[in-house]
């Protein structure tokens, strides 16, 4: 089954959607945490209490050098949670990924803008690959096409890396990559809201209620 994540540090939204969706966990990045004014340790503790002890968290390093990335990854891995360490898929990041994987620490290669960039990260051992679908579109390329090409490369070369598609502005983008058979996806709150609602749904439900109450009043179905 596809792994479903929320791309947010908003605890109230996480609690809301965890109640109705089978969330695997949460993805974050330095910008998300900074905008929420929430440190990583605080977020991990609060969200673990909501999603449960099996929740998986994707947390990104802020270090800039290979050695510091590796050291930070070791500290993140030592936390009492299921943490996947996010490393940008830059030249420095790829070097760090190789060293981190030698220590059997789970890694997500993030900030992927091309299929070949993701493919190289997979060859370096990354467990997850995060192509930025809408951001790729924003620079004049085809985000969905990049995901499709990367998925094909993983399958053709027998690589075990999982695509965890990120950066969405619409349900159409999200559904297009889900149709490709990717292993995981992380959705921002606004797209998640769009996916579970439709303007025609509530009027239909309201009509059911009116029709029922017109005949059976306040009785429940099993009482009729």
MIFI-547876 format. One record per residue (C-alpha): chain; x, y, z; residue number from 1. Coordinates in steps of 0.02 Angstrom, whole numbers. Last residue first. Layout:
REM residues N
<rec "A"; <X; Y; Z>; NUM>
...
END
This chain:
REM residues 224
<rec "A"; <-1854; 89; 550>; 224>
<rec "A"; <-1752; 76; 710>; 223>
<rec "A"; <-1596; 7; 624>; 222>
<rec "A"; <-1589; 162; 512>; 221>
<rec "A"; <-1601; 288; 653>; 220>
<rec "A"; <-1765; 369; 697>; 219>
<rec "A"; <-1772; 558; 705>; 218>
<rec "A"; <-1914; 579; 581>; 217>
<rec "A"; <-1948; 423; 478>; 216>
<rec "A"; <-2032; 490; 320>; 215>
<rec "A"; <-1974; 670; 300>; 214>
<rec "A"; <-1823; 632; 408>; 213>
<rec "A"; <-1757; 510; 277>; 212>
<rec "A"; <-1783; 625; 128>; 211>
<rec "A"; <-1708; 774; 218>; 210>
<rec "A"; <-1556; 675; 275>; 209>
<rec "A"; <-1522; 602; 102>; 208>
<rec "A"; <-1537; 776; 29>; 207>
<rec "A"; <-1408; 843; 152>; 206>
<rec "A"; <-1287; 705; 101>; 205>
<rec "A"; <-1306; 752; -82>; 204>
<rec "A"; <-1283; 937; -43>; 203>
<rec "A"; <-1126; 890; 57>; 202>
<rec "A"; <-1044; 792; -85>; 201>
<rec "A"; <-1064; 910; -233>; 200>
<rec "A"; <-931; 1035; -178>; 199>
<rec "A"; <-800; 898; -162>; 198>
<rec "A"; <-694; 859; -10>; 197>
<rec "A"; <-563; 732; 41>; 196>
<rec "A"; <-436; 772; -95>; 195>
<rec "A"; <-455; 961; -82>; 194>
<rec "A"; <-416; 957; 104>; 193>
<rec "A"; <-261; 853; 70>; 192>
<rec "A"; <-209; 981; -62>; 191>
<rec "A"; <-223; 1121; 67>; 190>
<rec "A"; <-129; 1023; 202>; 189>
<rec "A"; <23; 985; 97>; 188>
<rec "A"; <38; 807; 34>; 187>
<rec "A"; <176; 680; 48>; 186>
<rec "A"; <178; 530; -68>; 185>
<rec "A"; <246; 354; -59>; 184>
<rec "A"; <281; 197; -160>; 183>
<rec "A"; <248; 265; -334>; 182>
<rec "A"; <132; 166; -447>; 181>
<rec "A"; <122; 291; -589>; 180>
<rec "A"; <-62; 323; -549>; 179>
<rec "A"; <-7; 405; -386>; 178>
<rec "A"; <94; 528; -490>; 177>
<rec "A"; <-58; 588; -588>; 176>
<rec "A"; <-168; 587; -432>; 175>
<rec "A"; <-55; 711; -344>; 174>
<rec "A"; <-41; 829; -492>; 173>
<rec "A"; <-229; 827; -517>; 172>
<rec "A"; <-258; 854; -331>; 171>
<rec "A"; <-173; 1022; -349>; 170>
<rec "A"; <-24; 1123; -287>; 169>
<rec "A"; <97; 982; -248>; 168>
<rec "A"; <277; 978; -187>; 167>
<rec "A"; <324; 798; -143>; 166>
<rec "A"; <338; 624; -217>; 165>
<rec "A"; <410; 490; -104>; 164>
<rec "A"; <490; 375; -233>; 163>
<rec "A"; <556; 219; -151>; 162>
<rec "A"; <734; 157; -175>; 161>
<rec "A"; <749; -31; -204>; 160>
<rec "A"; <841; -22; -370>; 159>
<rec "A"; <808; -160; -496>; 158>
<rec "A"; <883; -65; -642>; 157>
<rec "A"; <728; -61; -750>; 156>
<rec "A"; <611; -30; -603>; 155>
<rec "A"; <710; 115; -530>; 154>
<rec "A"; <734; 192; -702>; 153>
<rec "A"; <548; 181; -741>; 152>
<rec "A"; <502; 265; -577>; 151>
<rec "A"; <627; 404; -616>; 150>
<rec "A"; <554; 431; -789>; 149>
<rec "A"; <376; 439; -721>; 148>
<rec "A"; <427; 558; -581>; 147>
<rec "A"; <514; 672; -706>; 146>
<rec "A"; <361; 666; -819>; 145>
<rec "A"; <249; 718; -675>; 144>
<rec "A"; <361; 868; -641>; 143>
<rec "A"; <374; 923; -822>; 142>
<rec "A"; <498; 1067; -839>; 141>
<rec "A"; <477; 1255; -846>; 140>
<rec "A"; <553; 1302; -678>; 139>
<rec "A"; <381; 1304; -595>; 138>
<rec "A"; <340; 1129; -660>; 137>
<rec "A"; <490; 1062; -564>; 136>
<rec "A"; <429; 1155; -410>; 135>
<rec "A"; <260; 1072; -433>; 134>
<rec "A"; <330; 896; -434>; 133>
<rec "A"; <475; 909; -311>; 132>
<rec "A"; <553; 736; -328>; 131>
<rec "A"; <583; 655; -157>; 130>
<rec "A"; <683; 494; -164>; 129>
<rec "A"; <676; 367; -23>; 128>
<rec "A"; <797; 232; 36>; 127>
<rec "A"; <949; 323; -33>; 126>
<rec "A"; <1088; 200; -75>; 125>
<rec "A"; <1210; 299; -182>; 124>
<rec "A"; <1133; 219; -337>; 123>
<rec "A"; <965; 289; -281>; 122>
<rec "A"; <1041; 463; -266>; 121>
<rec "A"; <1110; 444; -442>; 120>
<rec "A"; <937; 398; -507>; 119>
<rec "A"; <858; 547; -419>; 118>
<rec "A"; <977; 668; -506>; 117>
<rec "A"; <951; 577; -671>; 116>
<rec "A"; <762; 594; -654>; 115>
<rec "A"; <773; 781; -625>; 114>
<rec "A"; <724; 910; -493>; 113>
<rec "A"; <759; 814; -331>; 112>
<rec "A"; <761; 924; -175>; 111>
<rec "A"; <769; 772; -61>; 110>
<rec "A"; <866; 610; -46>; 109>
<rec "A"; <781; 516; 97>; 108>
<rec "A"; <896; 415; 208>; 107>
<rec "A"; <882; 270; 329>; 106>
<rec "A"; <1039; 247; 436>; 105>
<rec "A"; <1134; 86; 405>; 104>
<rec "A"; <1303; 164; 451>; 103>
<rec "A"; <1371; 138; 274>; 102>
<rec "A"; <1209; 224; 221>; 101>
<rec "A"; <1268; 383; 305>; 100>
<rec "A"; <1433; 380; 212>; 99>
<rec "A"; <1353; 360; 41>; 98>
<rec "A"; <1219; 489; 83>; 97>
<rec "A"; <1351; 615; 134>; 96>
<rec "A"; <1437; 605; -36>; 95>
<rec "A"; <1267; 624; -120>; 94>
<rec "A"; <1230; 775; -11>; 93>
<rec "A"; <1391; 864; -57>; 92>
<rec "A"; <1357; 839; -242>; 91>
<rec "A"; <1177; 891; -211>; 90>
<rec "A"; <1032; 774; -174>; 89>
<rec "A"; <977; 866; -16>; 88>
<rec "A"; <983; 747; 134>; 87>
<rec "A"; <828; 697; 232>; 86>
<rec "A"; <857; 578; 376>; 85>
<rec "A"; <719; 450; 403>; 84>
<rec "A"; <667; 450; 586>; 83>
<rec "A"; <569; 312; 672>; 82>
<rec "A"; <574; 390; 846>; 81>
<rec "A"; <680; 381; 1004>; 80>
<rec "A"; <815; 498; 932>; 79>
<rec "A"; <980; 412; 890>; 78>
<rec "A"; <947; 424; 703>; 77>
<rec "A"; <938; 613; 716>; 76>
<rec "A"; <1106; 617; 805>; 75>
<rec "A"; <1186; 503; 675>; 74>
<rec "A"; <1115; 610; 535>; 73>
<rec "A"; <1189; 765; 614>; 72>
<rec "A"; <1361; 686; 616>; 71>
<rec "A"; <1344; 630; 435>; 70>
<rec "A"; <1285; 802; 382>; 69>
<rec "A"; <1430; 880; 479>; 68>
<rec "A"; <1555; 769; 391>; 67>
<rec "A"; <1484; 806; 219>; 66>
<rec "A"; <1471; 993; 245>; 65>
<rec "A"; <1318; 1108; 251>; 64>
<rec "A"; <1222; 1053; 404>; 63>
<rec "A"; <1034; 1086; 410>; 62>
<rec "A"; <981; 905; 408>; 61>
<rec "A"; <805; 860; 358>; 60>
<rec "A"; <677; 759; 454>; 59>
<rec "A"; <565; 625; 379>; 58>
<rec "A"; <460; 554; 520>; 57>
<rec "A"; <381; 382; 526>; 56>
<rec "A"; <237; 349; 645>; 55>
<rec "A"; <235; 177; 728>; 54>
<rec "A"; <226; 253; 903>; 53>
<rec "A"; <62; 338; 866>; 52>
<rec "A"; <-8; 471; 750>; 51>
<rec "A"; <-58; 590; 890>; 50>
<rec "A"; <69; 561; 1028>; 49>
<rec "A"; <204; 543; 897>; 48>
<rec "A"; <149; 712; 830>; 47>
<rec "A"; <180; 802; 994>; 46>
<rec "A"; <348; 721; 1032>; 45>
<rec "A"; <415; 740; 855>; 44>
<rec "A"; <358; 921; 843>; 43>
<rec "A"; <440; 971; 1006>; 42>
<rec "A"; <602; 885; 959>; 41>
<rec "A"; <603; 966; 786>; 40>
<rec "A"; <577; 1144; 847>; 39>
<rec "A"; <414; 1233; 809>; 38>
<rec "A"; <397; 1412; 751>; 37>
<rec "A"; <281; 1346; 616>; 36>
<rec "A"; <372; 1444; 482>; 35>
<rec "A"; <540; 1381; 548>; 34>
<rec "A"; <480; 1201; 552>; 33>
<rec "A"; <413; 1207; 374>; 32>
<rec "A"; <568; 1298; 311>; 31>
<rec "A"; <689; 1174; 391>; 30>
<rec "A"; <600; 1026; 311>; 29>
<rec "A"; <461; 913; 368>; 28>
<rec "A"; <378; 750; 319>; 27>
<rec "A"; <251; 666; 431>; 26>
<rec "A"; <189; 490; 462>; 25>
<rec "A"; <110; 336; 386>; 24>
<rec "A"; <-59; 421; 389>; 23>
<rec "A"; <-211; 309; 366>; 22>
<rec "A"; <-336; 452; 346>; 21>
<rec "A"; <-490; 507; 446>; 20>
<rec "A"; <-426; 543; 621>; 19>
<rec "A"; <-248; 571; 560>; 18>
<rec "A"; <-317; 714; 457>; 17>
<rec "A"; <-377; 816; 604>; 16>
<rec "A"; <-231; 773; 719>; 15>
<rec "A"; <-106; 825; 584>; 14>
<rec "A"; <-203; 985; 554>; 13>
<rec "A"; <-196; 1029; 739>; 12>
<rec "A"; <-10; 986; 749>; 11>
<rec "A"; <39; 1099; 604>; 10>
<rec "A"; <215; 1036; 564>; 9>
<rec "A"; <172; 998; 383>; 8>
<rec "A"; <200; 886; 233>; 7>
<rec "A"; <73; 751; 276>; 6>
<rec "A"; <122; 573; 232>; 5>
<rec "A"; <38; 428; 143>; 4>
<rec "A"; <135; 268; 110>; 3>
<rec "A"; <62; 174; -39>; 2>
<rec "A"; <0; 0; 0>; 1>
END
